[in-house]
Amino acid sequence: MIVPRTFSCPALRTARRSAGLTVPELAAAVGRPQWTIYRTEQGRVPVPVDLADALAEAVDVGLEALLHADPLALGDALRVPMPPFPEPYRLTEL
């Protein structure tokens, strides 16, 4: 089964710090405004694939290192099958 993955904001922050980069330096390396990096690290903005790839390259890690499994994205794969509903209830007069 394929497990959907999403961008891991804490992993980016950790990788950036491990690479010895500040937010302004990382922003310059990927050609984006500083606020983009701040908001990305805080999980406030969606991360397009091209940005995720550029960030991984700038902090010298593989893209896989910045992704994590997202069970919420599995949708139907995690849903428990429900039994069928019984015949419709009919209201009767008392």
PDB file of N, CA, C and O in Angstrom:
ATOM      1  N   MET A   1       0.840  -1.181   0.000  1.00  0.00           N
ATOM      2  CA  MET A   1       0.000   0.000   0.000  1.00  0.00           C
ATOM      3  C   MET A   1       0.888   1.247   0.000  1.00  0.00           C
ATOM      4  O   MET A   1       1.872   1.316   0.736  1.00  0.00           O
ATOM      5  N   ILE A   2       0.542   2.203  -0.807  1.00  0.00           N
ATOM      6  CA  ILE A   2       1.267   3.470  -0.868  1.00  0.00           C
ATOM      7  C   ILE A   2       0.772   4.364   0.259  1.00  0.00           C
ATOM      8  O   ILE A   2      -0.432   4.560   0.428  1.00  0.00           O
ATOM      9  N   VAL A   3       1.705   4.901   1.023  1.00  0.00           N
ATOM     10  CA  VAL A   3       1.356   5.794   2.118  1.00  0.00           C
ATOM     11  C   VAL A   3       1.637   7.225   1.683  1.00  0.00           C
ATOM     12  O   VAL A   3       2.783   7.570   1.394  1.00  0.00           O
ATOM     13  N   PRO A   4       0.609   8.059   1.634  1.00  0.00           N
ATOM     14  CA  PRO A   4       0.831   9.461   1.262  1.00  0.00           C
ATOM     15  C   PRO A   4       1.756  10.142   2.275  1.00  0.00           C
ATOM     16  O   PRO A   4       1.726   9.854   3.471  1.00  0.00           O
ATOM     17  N   ARG A   5       2.560  11.037   1.760  1.00  0.00           N
ATOM     18  CA  ARG A   5       3.468  11.777   2.626  1.00  0.00           C
ATOM     19  C   ARG A   5       3.262  13.262   2.407  1.00  0.00           C
ATOM     20  O   ARG A   5       2.897  13.710   1.320  1.00  0.00           O
ATOM     21  N   THR A   6       3.504  14.002   3.453  1.00  0.00           N
ATOM     22  CA  THR A   6       3.408  15.452   3.378  1.00  0.00           C
ATOM     23  C   THR A   6       4.711  16.065   3.877  1.00  0.00           C
ATOM     24  O   THR A   6       5.546  15.397   4.485  1.00  0.00           O
ATOM     25  N   PHE A   7       4.855  17.337   3.604  1.00  0.00           N
ATOM     26  CA  PHE A   7       6.065  18.052   4.003  1.00  0.00           C
ATOM     27  C   PHE A   7       6.110  18.186   5.514  1.00  0.00           C
ATOM     28  O   PHE A   7       5.110  18.538   6.139  1.00  0.00           O
ATOM     29  N   SER A   8       7.260  17.910   6.100  1.00  0.00           N
ATOM     30  CA  SER A   8       7.437  18.002   7.544  1.00  0.00           C
ATOM     31  C   SER A   8       8.123  19.311   7.908  1.00  0.00           C
ATOM     32  O   SER A   8       9.316  19.488   7.662  1.00  0.00           O
ATOM     33  N   CYS A   9       7.374  20.209   8.486  1.00  0.00           N
ATOM     34  CA  CYS A   9       7.910  21.519   8.875  1.00  0.00           C
ATOM     35  C   CYS A   9       9.002  21.403   9.943  1.00  0.00           C
ATOM     36  O   CYS A   9      10.035  22.061   9.826  1.00  0.00           O
ATOM     37  N   PRO A  10       8.795  20.575  10.991  1.00  0.00           N
ATOM     38  CA  PRO A  10       9.867  20.425  11.979  1.00  0.00           C
ATOM     39  C   PRO A  10      11.144  19.836  11.374  1.00  0.00           C
ATOM     40  O   PRO A  10      12.246  20.189  11.792  1.00  0.00           O
ATOM     41  N   ALA A  11      11.000  18.946  10.398  1.00  0.00           N
ATOM     42  CA  ALA A  11      12.185  18.366   9.755  1.00  0.00           C
ATOM     43  C   ALA A  11      12.965  19.435   9.003  1.00  0.00           C
ATOM     44  O   ALA A  11      14.196  19.414   8.992  1.00  0.00           O
ATOM     45  N   LEU A  12      12.257  20.370   8.376  1.00  0.00           N
ATOM     46  CA  LEU A  12      12.940  21.463   7.677  1.00  0.00           C
ATOM     47  C   LEU A  12      13.727  22.304   8.672  1.00  0.00           C
ATOM     48  O   LEU A  12      14.896  22.613   8.441  1.00  0.00           O
ATOM     49  N   ARG A  13      13.096  22.673   9.769  1.00  0.00           N
ATOM     50  CA  ARG A  13      13.776  23.504  10.772  1.00  0.00           C
ATOM     51  C   ARG A  13      15.028  22.796  11.289  1.00  0.00           C
ATOM     52  O   ARG A  13      16.091  23.406  11.402  1.00  0.00           O
ATOM     53  N   THR A  14      14.896  21.512  11.601  1.00  0.00           N
ATOM     54  CA  THR A  14      16.034  20.737  12.100  1.00  0.00           C
ATOM     55  C   THR A  14      17.142  20.661  11.057  1.00  0.00           C
ATOM     56  O   THR A  14      18.314  20.848  11.383  1.00  0.00           O
ATOM     57  N   ALA A  15      16.783  20.388   9.808  1.00  0.00           N
ATOM     58  CA  ALA A  15      17.781  20.279   8.739  1.00  0.00           C
ATOM     59  C   ALA A  15      18.462  21.622   8.491  1.00  0.00           C
ATOM     60  O   ALA A  15      19.669  21.676   8.255  1.00  0.00           O
ATOM     61  N   ARG A  16      17.686  22.705   8.547  1.00  0.00           N
ATOM     62  CA  ARG A  16      18.273  24.037   8.341  1.00  0.00           C
ATOM     63  C   ARG A  16      19.298  24.335   9.426  1.00  0.00           C
ATOM     64  O   ARG A  16      20.397  24.811   9.141  1.00  0.00           O
ATOM     65  N   ARG A  17      18.932  24.054  10.663  1.00  0.00           N
ATOM     66  CA  ARG A  17      19.849  24.317  11.777  1.00  0.00           C
ATOM     67  C   ARG A  17      21.086  23.425  11.695  1.00  0.00           C
ATOM     68  O   ARG A  17      22.199  23.871  11.970  1.00  0.00           O
ATOM     69  N   SER A  18      20.884  22.161  11.314  1.00  0.00           N
ATOM     70  CA  SER A  18      22.017  21.242  11.168  1.00  0.00           C
ATOM     71  C   SER A  18      22.969  21.696  10.069  1.00  0.00           C
ATOM     72  O   SER A  18      24.178  21.484  10.156  1.00  0.00           O
ATOM     73  N   ALA A  19      22.417  22.316   9.042  1.00  0.00           N
ATOM     74  CA  ALA A  19      23.234  22.828   7.941  1.00  0.00           C
ATOM     75  C   ALA A  19      23.914  24.148   8.307  1.00  0.00           C
ATOM     76  O   ALA A  19      24.730  24.663   7.543  1.00  0.00           O
ATOM     77  N   GLY A  20      23.573  24.692   9.479  1.00  0.00           N
ATOM     78  CA  GLY A  20      24.173  25.946   9.926  1.00  0.00           C
ATOM     79  C   GLY A  20      23.651  27.164   9.195  1.00  0.00           C
ATOM     80  O   GLY A  20      24.342  28.176   9.084  1.00  0.00           O
ATOM     81  N   LEU A  21      22.413  27.062   8.690  1.00  0.00           N
ATOM     82  CA  LEU A  21      21.823  28.173   7.948  1.00  0.00           C
ATOM     83  C   LEU A  21      20.804  28.928   8.794  1.00  0.00           C
ATOM     84  O   LEU A  21      20.080  28.337   9.594  1.00  0.00           O
ATOM     85  N   THR A  22      20.763  30.229   8.604  1.00  0.00           N
ATOM     86  CA  THR A  22      19.711  31.036   9.215  1.00  0.00           C
ATOM     87  C   THR A  22      18.540  31.088   8.234  1.00  0.00           C
ATOM     88  O   THR A  22      18.670  30.686   7.078  1.00  0.00           O
ATOM     89  N   VAL A  23      17.422  31.576   8.694  1.00  0.00           N
ATOM     90  CA  VAL A  23      16.267  31.714   7.810  1.00  0.00           C
ATOM     91  C   VAL A  23      16.591  32.639   6.634  1.00  0.00           C
ATOM     92  O   VAL A  23      16.276  32.294   5.495  1.00  0.00           O
ATOM     93  N   PRO A  24      17.214  33.810   6.870  1.00  0.00           N
ATOM     94  CA  PRO A  24      17.553  34.666   5.732  1.00  0.00           C
ATOM     95  C   PRO A  24      18.495  33.985   4.730  1.00  0.00           C
ATOM     96  O   PRO A  24      18.353  34.173   3.522  1.00  0.00           O
ATOM     97  N   GLU A  25      19.448  33.203   5.227  1.00  0.00           N
ATOM     98  CA  GLU A  25      20.374  32.506   4.327  1.00  0.00           C
ATOM     99  C   GLU A  25      19.654  31.442   3.500  1.00  0.00           C
ATOM    100  O   GLU A  25      19.919  31.293   2.307  1.00  0.00           O
ATOM    101  N   LEU A  26      18.743  30.703   4.135  1.00  0.00           N
ATOM    102  CA  LEU A  26      17.989  29.686   3.406  1.00  0.00           C
ATOM    103  C   LEU A  26      17.074  30.341   2.373  1.00  0.00           C
ATOM    104  O   LEU A  26      16.944  29.853   1.250  1.00  0.00           O
ATOM    105  N   ALA A  27      16.451  31.432   2.755  1.00  0.00           N
ATOM    106  CA  ALA A  27      15.581  32.151   1.823  1.00  0.00           C
ATOM    107  C   ALA A  27      16.362  32.603   0.591  1.00  0.00           C
ATOM    108  O   ALA A  27      15.882  32.482  -0.536  1.00  0.00           O
ATOM    109  N   ALA A  28      17.552  33.118   0.811  1.00  0.00           N
ATOM    110  CA  ALA A  28      18.390  33.562  -0.309  1.00  0.00           C
ATOM    111  C   ALA A  28      18.806  32.372  -1.177  1.00  0.00           C
ATOM    112  O   ALA A  28      18.864  32.483  -2.402  1.00  0.00           O
ATOM    113  N   ALA A  29      19.092  31.251  -0.545  1.00  0.00           N
ATOM    114  CA  ALA A  29      19.533  30.065  -1.292  1.00  0.00           C
ATOM    115  C   ALA A  29      18.444  29.518  -2.208  1.00  0.00           C
ATOM    116  O   ALA A  29      18.740  29.000  -3.285  1.00  0.00           O
ATOM    117  N   VAL A  30      17.187  29.632  -1.786  1.00  0.00           N
ATOM    118  CA  VAL A  30      16.091  29.106  -2.615  1.00  0.00           C
ATOM    119  C   VAL A  30      15.381  30.203  -3.409  1.00  0.00           C
ATOM    120  O   VAL A  30      14.451  29.923  -4.166  1.00  0.00           O
ATOM    121  N   GLY A  31      15.818  31.442  -3.237  1.00  0.00           N
ATOM    122  CA  GLY A  31      15.241  32.548  -4.004  1.00  0.00           C
ATOM    123  C   GLY A  31      13.818  32.894  -3.612  1.00  0.00           C
ATOM    124  O   GLY A  31      13.008  33.266  -4.462  1.00  0.00           O
ATOM    125  N   ARG A  32      13.515  32.775  -2.349  1.00  0.00           N
ATOM    126  CA  ARG A  32      12.173  33.102  -1.838  1.00  0.00           C
ATOM    127  C   ARG A  32      12.300  34.117  -0.717  1.00  0.00           C
ATOM    128  O   ARG A  32      13.369  34.256  -0.123  1.00  0.00           O
ATOM    129  N   PRO A  33      11.208  34.835  -0.418  1.00  0.00           N
ATOM    130  CA  PRO A  33      11.250  35.793   0.699  1.00  0.00           C
ATOM    131  C   PRO A  33      11.411  35.072   2.044  1.00  0.00           C
ATOM    132  O   PRO A  33      11.031  33.911   2.195  1.00  0.00           O
ATOM    133  N   GLN A  34      11.976  35.783   3.002  1.00  0.00           N
ATOM    134  CA  GLN A  34      12.175  35.205   4.337  1.00  0.00           C
ATOM    135  C   GLN A  34      10.857  34.746   4.953  1.00  0.00           C
ATOM    136  O   GLN A  34      10.805  33.702   5.603  1.00  0.00           O
ATOM    137  N   TRP A  35       9.786  35.527   4.750  1.00  0.00           N
ATOM    138  CA  TRP A  35       8.511  35.170   5.361  1.00  0.00           C
ATOM    139  C   TRP A  35       8.029  33.813   4.858  1.00  0.00           C
ATOM    140  O   TRP A  35       7.324  33.109   5.581  1.00  0.00           O
ATOM    141  N   THR A  36       8.394  33.432   3.634  1.00  0.00           N
ATOM    142  CA  THR A  36       8.012  32.118   3.114  1.00  0.00           C
ATOM    143  C   THR A  36       8.657  31.018   3.942  1.00  0.00           C
ATOM    144  O   THR A  36       8.012  30.022   4.269  1.00  0.00           O
ATOM    145  N   ILE A  37       9.921  31.198   4.279  1.00  0.00           N
ATOM    146  CA  ILE A  37      10.626  30.189   5.074  1.00  0.00           C
ATOM    147  C   ILE A  37      10.059  30.137   6.492  1.00  0.00           C
ATOM    148  O   ILE A  37       9.827  29.056   7.033  1.00  0.00           O
ATOM    149  N   TYR A  38       9.837  31.308   7.089  1.00  0.00           N
ATOM    150  CA  TYR A  38       9.254  31.330   8.432  1.00  0.00           C
ATOM    151  C   TYR A  38       7.904  30.616   8.446  1.00  0.00           C
ATOM    152  O   TYR A  38       7.657  29.772   9.307  1.00  0.00           O
ATOM    153  N   ARG A  39       7.050  30.945   7.518  1.00  0.00           N
ATOM    154  CA  ARG A  39       5.713  30.338   7.487  1.00  0.00           C
ATOM    155  C   ARG A  39       5.767  28.863   7.122  1.00  0.00           C
ATOM    156  O   ARG A  39       4.952  28.074   7.599  1.00  0.00           O
ATOM    157  N   THR A  40       6.708  28.492   6.294  1.00  0.00           N
ATOM    158  CA  THR A  40       6.863  27.073   5.951  1.00  0.00           C
ATOM    159  C   THR A  40       7.275  26.283   7.181  1.00  0.00           C
ATOM    160  O   THR A  40       6.727  25.212   7.443  1.00  0.00           O
ATOM    161  N   GLU A  41       8.232  26.798   7.935  1.00  0.00           N
ATOM    162  CA  GLU A  41       8.682  26.109   9.150  1.00  0.00           C
ATOM    163  C   GLU A  41       7.581  26.042  10.199  1.00  0.00           C
ATOM    164  O   GLU A  41       7.575  25.136  11.032  1.00  0.00           O
ATOM    165  N   GLN A  42       6.660  26.978  10.169  1.00  0.00           N
ATOM    166  CA  GLN A  42       5.554  26.985  11.131  1.00  0.00           C
ATOM    167  C   GLN A  42       4.353  26.183  10.623  1.00  0.00           C
ATOM    168  O   GLN A  42       3.381  25.994  11.353  1.00  0.00           O
ATOM    169  N   GLY A  43       4.417  25.720   9.394  1.00  0.00           N
ATOM    170  CA  GLY A  43       3.317  24.947   8.832  1.00  0.00           C
ATOM    171  C   GLY A  43       2.125  25.782   8.419  1.00  0.00           C
ATOM    172  O   GLY A  43       1.002  25.281   8.350  1.00  0.00           O
ATOM    173  N   ARG A  44       2.359  27.044   8.146  1.00  0.00           N
ATOM    174  CA  ARG A  44       1.257  27.957   7.822  1.00  0.00           C
ATOM    175  C   ARG A  44       0.935  28.062   6.336  1.00  0.00           C
ATOM    176  O   ARG A  44      -0.106  28.598   5.957  1.00  0.00           O
ATOM    177  N   VAL A  45       1.832  27.548   5.496  1.00  0.00           N
ATOM    178  CA  VAL A  45       1.599  27.631   4.054  1.00  0.00           C
ATOM    179  C   VAL A  45       1.818  26.262   3.427  1.00  0.00           C
ATOM    180  O   VAL A  45       2.658  25.494   3.896  1.00  0.00           O
ATOM    181  N   PRO A  46       1.076  25.948   2.375  1.00  0.00           N
ATOM    182  CA  PRO A  46       1.349  24.697   1.664  1.00  0.00           C
ATOM    183  C   PRO A  46       2.700  24.801   0.947  1.00  0.00           C
ATOM    184  O   PRO A  46       3.108  25.881   0.519  1.00  0.00           O
ATOM    185  N   VAL A  47       3.370  23.680   0.830  1.00  0.00           N
ATOM    186  CA  VAL A  47       4.695  23.675   0.227  1.00  0.00           C
ATOM    187  C   VAL A  47       4.625  23.005  -1.143  1.00  0.00           C
ATOM    188  O   VAL A  47       4.436  21.792  -1.234  1.00  0.00           O
ATOM    189  N   PRO A  48       4.776  23.798  -2.213  1.00  0.00           N
ATOM    190  CA  PRO A  48       4.768  23.198  -3.543  1.00  0.00           C
ATOM    191  C   PRO A  48       5.992  22.292  -3.730  1.00  0.00           C
ATOM    192  O   PRO A  48       7.012  22.463  -3.064  1.00  0.00           O
ATOM    193  N   VAL A  49       5.872  21.348  -4.628  1.00  0.00           N
ATOM    194  CA  VAL A  49       6.943  20.374  -4.847  1.00  0.00           C
ATOM    195  C   VAL A  49       8.250  21.052  -5.230  1.00  0.00           C
ATOM    196  O   VAL A  49       9.311  20.647  -4.754  1.00  0.00           O
ATOM    197  N   ASP A  50       8.198  22.070  -6.076  1.00  0.00           N
ATOM    198  CA  ASP A  50       9.439  22.730  -6.487  1.00  0.00           C
ATOM    199  C   ASP A  50      10.143  23.396  -5.313  1.00  0.00           C
ATOM    200  O   ASP A  50      11.372  23.382  -5.243  1.00  0.00           O
ATOM    201  N   LEU A  51       9.382  23.980  -4.387  1.00  0.00           N
ATOM    202  CA  LEU A  51       9.979  24.594  -3.204  1.00  0.00           C
ATOM    203  C   LEU A  51      10.543  23.522  -2.271  1.00  0.00           C
ATOM    204  O   LEU A  51      11.644  23.681  -1.743  1.00  0.00           O
ATOM    205  N   ALA A  52       9.805  22.442  -2.066  1.00  0.00           N
ATOM    206  CA  ALA A  52      10.288  21.357  -1.208  1.00  0.00           C
ATOM    207  C   ALA A  52      11.608  20.816  -1.734  1.00  0.00           C
ATOM    208  O   ALA A  52      12.530  20.568  -0.957  1.00  0.00           O
ATOM    209  N   ASP A  53      11.704  20.633  -3.036  1.00  0.00           N
ATOM    210  CA  ASP A  53      12.932  20.131  -3.649  1.00  0.00           C
ATOM    211  C   ASP A  53      14.077  21.122  -3.466  1.00  0.00           C
ATOM    212  O   ASP A  53      15.196  20.724  -3.143  1.00  0.00           O
ATOM    213  N   ALA A  54      13.803  22.406  -3.671  1.00  0.00           N
ATOM    214  CA  ALA A  54      14.834  23.441  -3.506  1.00  0.00           C
ATOM    215  C   ALA A  54      15.300  23.529  -2.052  1.00  0.00           C
ATOM    216  O   ALA A  54      16.490  23.696  -1.787  1.00  0.00           O
ATOM    217  N   LEU A  55      14.362  23.417  -1.117  1.00  0.00           N
ATOM    218  CA  LEU A  55      14.726  23.459   0.302  1.00  0.00           C
ATOM    219  C   LEU A  55      15.613  22.271   0.671  1.00  0.00           C
ATOM    220  O   LEU A  55      16.612  22.428   1.372  1.00  0.00           O
ATOM    221  N   ALA A  56      15.239  21.081   0.192  1.00  0.00           N
ATOM    222  CA  ALA A  56      16.038  19.888   0.481  1.00  0.00           C
ATOM    223  C   ALA A  56      17.454  20.046  -0.054  1.00  0.00           C
ATOM    224  O   ALA A  56      18.424  19.699   0.621  1.00  0.00           O
ATOM    225  N   GLU A  57      17.567  20.571  -1.267  1.00  0.00           N
ATOM    226  CA  GLU A  57      18.888  20.771  -1.861  1.00  0.00           C
ATOM    227  C   GLU A  57      19.689  21.814  -1.081  1.00  0.00           C
ATOM    228  O   GLU A  57      20.891  21.645  -0.873  1.00  0.00           O
ATOM    229  N   ALA A  58      19.035  22.881  -0.654  1.00  0.00           N
ATOM    230  CA  ALA A  58      19.725  23.956   0.059  1.00  0.00           C
ATOM    231  C   ALA A  58      20.252  23.516   1.418  1.00  0.00           C
ATOM    232  O   ALA A  58      21.302  23.983   1.858  1.00  0.00           O
ATOM    233  N   VAL A  59      19.525  22.616   2.088  1.00  0.00           N
ATOM    234  CA  VAL A  59      19.983  22.148   3.406  1.00  0.00           C
ATOM    235  C   VAL A  59      20.754  20.841   3.289  1.00  0.00           C
ATOM    236  O   VAL A  59      21.128  20.238   4.295  1.00  0.00           O
ATOM    237  N   ASP A  60      20.992  20.403   2.042  1.00  0.00           N
ATOM    238  CA  ASP A  60      21.822  19.241   1.739  1.00  0.00           C
ATOM    239  C   ASP A  60      21.291  17.939   2.343  1.00  0.00           C
ATOM    240  O   ASP A  60      22.024  17.168   2.961  1.00  0.00           O
ATOM    241  N   VAL A  61      19.989  17.724   2.140  1.00  0.00           N
ATOM    242  CA  VAL A  61      19.378  16.442   2.517  1.00  0.00           C
ATOM    243  C   VAL A  61      18.521  15.985   1.337  1.00  0.00           C
ATOM    244  O   VAL A  61      18.159  16.782   0.471  1.00  0.00           O
ATOM    245  N   GLY A  62      18.210  14.713   1.318  1.00  0.00           N
ATOM    246  CA  GLY A  62      17.303  14.219   0.297  1.00  0.00           C
ATOM    247  C   GLY A  62      15.889  14.684   0.598  1.00  0.00           C
ATOM    248  O   GLY A  62      15.540  14.937   1.752  1.00  0.00           O
ATOM    249  N   LEU A  63      15.090  14.794  -0.430  1.00  0.00           N
ATOM    250  CA  LEU A  63      13.700  15.231  -0.240  1.00  0.00           C
ATOM    251  C   LEU A  63      12.965  14.312   0.738  1.00  0.00           C
ATOM    252  O   LEU A  63      12.119  14.770   1.506  1.00  0.00           O
ATOM    253  N   GLU A  64      13.284  13.033   0.709  1.00  0.00           N
ATOM    254  CA  GLU A  64      12.646  12.062   1.618  1.00  0.00           C
ATOM    255  C   GLU A  64      12.804  12.468   3.083  1.00  0.00           C
ATOM    256  O   GLU A  64      11.929  12.192   3.903  1.00  0.00           O
ATOM    257  N   ALA A  65      13.918  13.123   3.411  1.00  0.00           N
ATOM    258  CA  ALA A  65      14.169  13.528   4.798  1.00  0.00           C
ATOM    259  C   ALA A  65      13.209  14.613   5.258  1.00  0.00           C
ATOM    260  O   ALA A  65      13.025  14.807   6.460  1.00  0.00           O
ATOM    261  N   LEU A  66      12.599  15.319   4.323  1.00  0.00           N
ATOM    262  CA  LEU A  66      11.682  16.403   4.680  1.00  0.00           C
ATOM    263  C   LEU A  66      10.216  16.006   4.549  1.00  0.00           C
ATOM    264  O   LEU A  66       9.330  16.856   4.629  1.00  0.00           O
ATOM    265  N   LEU A  67       9.964  14.725   4.351  1.00  0.00           N
ATOM    266  CA  LEU A  67       8.595  14.240   4.222  1.00  0.00           C
ATOM    267  C   LEU A  67       8.270  13.302   5.371  1.00  0.00           C
ATOM    268  O   LEU A  67       9.160  12.671   5.942  1.00  0.00           O
ATOM    269  N   HIS A  68       6.988  13.215   5.706  1.00  0.00           N
ATOM    270  CA  HIS A  68       6.566  12.252   6.720  1.00  0.00           C
ATOM    271  C   HIS A  68       5.250  11.629   6.285  1.00  0.00           C
ATOM    272  O   HIS A  68       4.481  12.218   5.526  1.00  0.00           O
ATOM    273  N   ALA A  69       5.012  10.420   6.785  1.00  0.00           N
ATOM    274  CA  ALA A  69       3.768   9.725   6.458  1.00  0.00           C
ATOM    275  C   ALA A  69       2.594  10.510   7.017  1.00  0.00           C
ATOM    276  O   ALA A  69       2.650  11.011   8.140  1.00  0.00           O
ATOM    277  N   ASP A  70       1.543  10.614   6.239  1.00  0.00           N
ATOM    278  CA  ASP A  70       0.361  11.365   6.650  1.00  0.00           C
ATOM    279  C   ASP A  70      -0.858  10.452   6.624  1.00  0.00           C
ATOM    280  O   ASP A  70      -1.506  10.315   5.586  1.00  0.00           O
ATOM    281  N   PRO A  71      -1.177   9.823   7.762  1.00  0.00           N
ATOM    282  CA  PRO A  71      -2.313   8.901   7.770  1.00  0.00           C
ATOM    283  C   PRO A  71      -3.634   9.577   7.457  1.00  0.00           C
ATOM    284  O   PRO A  71      -4.563   8.915   6.995  1.00  0.00           O
ATOM    285  N   LEU A  72      -3.744  10.866   7.693  1.00  0.00           N
ATOM    286  CA  LEU A  72      -4.997  11.557   7.394  1.00  0.00           C
ATOM    287  C   LEU A  72      -5.229  11.672   5.890  1.00  0.00           C
ATOM    288  O   LEU A  72      -6.364  11.833   5.442  1.00  0.00           O
ATOM    289  N   ALA A  73      -4.158  11.592   5.120  1.00  0.00           N
ATOM    290  CA  ALA A  73      -4.297  11.691   3.671  1.00  0.00           C
ATOM    291  C   ALA A  73      -4.698  10.366   3.037  1.00  0.00           C
ATOM    292  O   ALA A  73      -4.961  10.303   1.836  1.00  0.00           O
ATOM    293  N   LEU A  74      -4.746   9.316   3.835  1.00  0.00           N
ATOM    294  CA  LEU A  74      -5.106   8.009   3.288  1.00  0.00           C
ATOM    295  C   LEU A  74      -6.572   7.910   2.912  1.00  0.00           C
ATOM    296  O   LEU A  74      -6.947   7.128   2.038  1.00  0.00           O
ATOM    297  N   GLY A  75      -7.385   8.693   3.564  1.00  0.00           N
ATOM    298  CA  GLY A  75      -8.806   8.714   3.231  1.00  0.00           C
ATOM    299  C   GLY A  75      -9.472   7.364   3.373  1.00  0.00           C
ATOM    300  O   GLY A  75      -9.534   6.811   4.471  1.00  0.00           O
ATOM    301  N   ASP A  76      -9.973   6.829   2.272  1.00  0.00           N
ATOM    302  CA  ASP A  76     -10.749   5.595   2.290  1.00  0.00           C
ATOM    303  C   ASP A  76      -9.971   4.403   2.814  1.00  0.00           C
ATOM    304  O   ASP A  76     -10.571   3.473   3.354  1.00  0.00           O
ATOM    305  N   ALA A  77      -8.673   4.401   2.674  1.00  0.00           N
ATOM    306  CA  ALA A  77      -7.892   3.244   3.107  1.00  0.00           C
ATOM    307  C   ALA A  77      -7.984   3.015   4.612  1.00  0.00           C
ATOM    308  O   ALA A  77      -7.846   1.880   5.069  1.00  0.00           O
ATOM    309  N   LEU A  78      -8.213   4.067   5.385  1.00  0.00           N
ATOM    310  CA  LEU A  78      -8.291   3.924   6.835  1.00  0.00           C
ATOM    311  C   LEU A  78      -9.717   3.851   7.361  1.00  0.00           C
ATOM    312  O   LEU A  78      -9.920   3.622   8.553  1.00  0.00           O
ATOM    313  N   ARG A  79     -10.683   4.036   6.517  1.00  0.00           N
ATOM    314  CA  ARG A  79     -12.068   4.030   6.981  1.00  0.00           C
ATOM    315  C   ARG A  79     -12.525   2.616   7.288  1.00  0.00           C
ATOM    316  O   ARG A  79     -12.247   1.669   6.552  1.00  0.00           O
ATOM    317  N   VAL A  80     -13.221   2.509   8.378  1.00  0.00           N
ATOM    318  CA  VAL A  80     -13.762   1.219   8.782  1.00  0.00           C
ATOM    319  C   VAL A  80     -15.069   1.006   8.029  1.00  0.00           C
ATOM    320  O   VAL A  80     -15.928   1.888   8.014  1.00  0.00           O
ATOM    321  N   PRO A  81     -15.222  -0.156   7.407  1.00  0.00           N
ATOM    322  CA  PRO A  81     -16.483  -0.387   6.689  1.00  0.00           C
ATOM    323  C   PRO A  81     -17.667  -0.359   7.650  1.00  0.00           C
ATOM    324  O   PRO A  81     -17.602  -0.915   8.746  1.00  0.00           O
ATOM    325  N   MET A  82     -18.711   0.273   7.241  1.00  0.00           N
ATOM    326  CA  MET A  82     -19.914   0.374   8.053  1.00  0.00           C
ATOM    327  C   MET A  82     -20.957  -0.598   7.515  1.00  0.00           C
ATOM    328  O   MET A  82     -21.061  -0.794   6.304  1.00  0.00           O
ATOM    329  N   PRO A  83     -21.731  -1.207   8.414  1.00  0.00           N
ATOM    330  CA  PRO A  83     -22.801  -2.073   7.922  1.00  0.00           C
ATOM    331  C   PRO A  83     -23.847  -1.232   7.205  1.00  0.00           C
ATOM    332  O   PRO A  83     -23.970  -0.036   7.468  1.00  0.00           O
ATOM    333  N   PRO A  84     -24.598  -1.848   6.301  1.00  0.00           N
ATOM    334  CA  PRO A  84     -25.613  -1.062   5.596  1.00  0.00           C
ATOM    335  C   PRO A  84     -26.674  -0.565   6.566  1.00  0.00           C
ATOM    336  O   PRO A  84     -26.945  -1.187   7.593  1.00  0.00           O
ATOM    337  N   PHE A  85     -27.259   0.551   6.223  1.00  0.00           N
ATOM    338  CA  PHE A  85     -28.325   1.096   7.040  1.00  0.00           C
ATOM    339  C   PHE A  85     -29.546   0.180   6.962  1.00  0.00           C
ATOM    340  O   PHE A  85     -29.818  -0.412   5.917  1.00  0.00           O
ATOM    341  N   PRO A  86     -30.270   0.069   8.060  1.00  0.00           N
ATOM    342  CA  PRO A  86     -31.491  -0.732   8.008  1.00  0.00           C
ATOM    343  C   PRO A  86     -32.544  -0.033   7.146  1.00  0.00           C
ATOM    344  O   PRO A  86     -32.384   1.120   6.746  1.00  0.00           O
ATOM    345  N   GLU A  87     -33.605  -0.755   6.877  1.00  0.00           N
ATOM    346  CA  GLU A  87     -34.688  -0.168   6.090  1.00  0.00           C
ATOM    347  C   GLU A  87     -35.100   1.153   6.730  1.00  0.00           C
ATOM    348  O   GLU A  87     -35.037   1.308   7.949  1.00  0.00           O
ATOM    349  N   PRO A  88     -35.516   2.086   5.912  1.00  0.00           N
ATOM    350  CA  PRO A  88     -35.912   3.393   6.469  1.00  0.00           C
ATOM    351  C   PRO A  88     -36.999   3.232   7.524  1.00  0.00           C
ATOM    352  O   PRO A  88     -37.937   2.445   7.396  1.00  0.00           O
ATOM    353  N   TYR A  89     -36.814   4.013   8.555  1.00  0.00           N
ATOM    354  CA  TYR A  89     -37.826   3.997   9.597  1.00  0.00           C
ATOM    355  C   TYR A  89     -39.078   4.710   9.097  1.00  0.00           C
ATOM    356  O   TYR A  89     -38.997   5.700   8.371  1.00  0.00           O
ATOM    357  N   ARG A  90     -40.194   4.207   9.485  1.00  0.00           N
ATOM    358  CA  ARG A  90     -41.452   4.860   9.120  1.00  0.00           C
ATOM    359  C   ARG A  90     -42.096   5.406  10.369  1.00  0.00           C
ATOM    360  O   ARG A  90     -42.239   4.713  11.376  1.00  0.00           O
ATOM    361  N   LEU A  91     -42.474   6.640  10.285  1.00  0.00           N
ATOM    362  CA  LEU A  91     -43.160   7.253  11.409  1.00  0.00           C
ATOM    363  C   LEU A  91     -44.613   6.797  11.399  1.00  0.00           C
ATOM    364  O   LEU A  91     -45.282   6.811  10.366  1.00  0.00           O
ATOM    365  N   THR A  92     -45.062   6.412  12.525  1.00  0.00           N
ATOM    366  CA  THR A  92     -46.463   6.013  12.622  1.00  0.00           C
ATOM    367  C   THR A  92     -47.155   6.930  13.611  1.00  0.00           C
ATOM    368  O   THR A  92     -46.527   7.486  14.513  1.00  0.00           O
ATOM    369  N   GLU A  93     -48.425   7.075  13.432  1.00  0.00           N
ATOM    370  CA  GLU A  93     -49.184   7.922  14.343  1.00  0.00           C
ATOM    371  C   GLU A  93     -49.486   7.134  15.603  1.00  0.00           C
ATOM    372  O   GLU A  93     -49.711   5.924  15.567  1.00  0.00           O
ATOM    373  N   LEU A  94     -49.485   7.831  16.692  1.00  0.00           N
ATOM    374  CA  LEU A  94     -49.822   7.183  17.974  1.00  0.00           C
ATOM    375  C   LEU A  94     -51.290   7.173  18.194  1.00  0.00           C
ATOM    376  O   LEU A  94     -51.758   6.670  19.216  1.00  0.00           O
TER     377      LEU A  94
END
